[in-house]
Amino acid sequence: MEIIILGTGCAKCITTYEAVKKVIEENGLDANLTKQEDILEIMKYNVMSLPAIVIDGIVKIKGHVPSEKEIRKVLGV
């Protein structure tokens, strides 16, 4: 599973990255987690509100810091 956190490095984006990382570790998921902070790369996903979570190339969450429950739901755990 390829997970990308889209964000410019703001506090909300960092919080989202850490929350996703925690859920991955707690559930022992086989996932590659990365951050994308380059605004030109972010624009390729057609996302206007950050942070956003992209899973296997599909934007699943955008515009808010998700709860761990919401993260688990989109990751299927």
Secondary structure, DSSP 8 states (H G I E B T S, - for coil): -EEEEE-SS-HHHHHHHHHHHHHHHHHT---EEEEE--HHHHHTTT--SS-EEEETTEEEEESS---HHHHHHHHT-
